[in-house]
Amino acid sequence: LAKRYTNFVVEEINNRKFSPRESKYYGLIGSVYIGFIIDSYGNFSNIKVVRSSGNELLDKTGLNAVKGTSGVVKRPIWAGQKKLRVTAIVKYQFRL
């Protein structure tokens, strides 16, 4: 059940990959692995790049997407109360 919850979280992260002011970065391609911990309330901590995309801008927007999702997807009771360690892969495959 915790896996199902983390899948919801990763979907929300991917919905926030770019903010309007970062839209100039569309067209860049790569994946960044970001690790973080989800507490019992759905807030994230210890957010950090685990494996870089090789592009500082993509890494930054990936971190921003994770930070922007913190607290948005509330943990359902069925996900339990233990802290969850998550590594999300934020993929950028947009092309102009």
N, C-alpha and C positions, 0 to 999 in steps of 0.2 A: 504493500500500500504506500509506503514511503516513496518507492520508485515512481508510482503514478503521480504523486504530488510533485516530485522533482521534475517530472516531464511537463507538468503545468507551468512550473516556474521557468523552465527553459523556453517554453513557448512564449511566455510574457517577455523574457529577455530578448528574444528574437524580434518581437514586435516593437522593441525600443532601440534597435540597432543604430539608428541615425536620428538625431534631432534635426529640426528644420535648419538650424545654423550650421550643422555638419553636412548638409546635403551636397556641398561642393565636393565631398569625398566619394560620391557615387562613382562607380567605374573602377574602383580599387578592388582587387581580388585577394583573398587570403582567409585564414582561420586563426583565431586566437583562443587559447584555452585559459579559462579564468576559474580559479578556485575560490571558494568562500564557504562560510558556515551559516546555516539557517537556524535561528533560535526557535523556541516554542511559539513565538508570536508571528513568525514569518519575516523577521528582520534579519538582514545579512550583516556579517562581520568578517574581518580578516580577508577582505576582497583583494586578490592579487593575480597578476598574470603568472600562470604556471608555465605556459609555453607561448612565446611570442609568435605573431604572424610574420614577423620580419619587417613590419611596417609600423612605425610609431603611431601614425594616425589611426590605423585600424585597431591597434591595441588600446588606444585612448577611447575610441568610440565604444569598443567592447566593454571596457571598464565602466564607462558612463551608462551603458545599457543595463549592466548588472546593478550598479548603484541606484539607478532609476526604478528598478523593479523591487528593491528592498521594501518590505512591508506591504506591497501591493497585493500579492497572492497570500491571503491569510491561510494559516495551516488548519486544515480540517481536523476534527477530533480523531478520525481514523488514521491520520498520519503519525500519531503519537506525539510525545512531548520531548523526546531526546533531540539534542542538536544533531543536525545532518551536515555532513561534509559533502560538498558538491563540487564537481568540476564541470563547467558548462563550456561547450564548444560553440563559439559565436562565429558563424561562417559569413563571409562577404563574397558573393559571387555575382554582384551586379555588374552590368555592362551598359555603356551608353548606346 
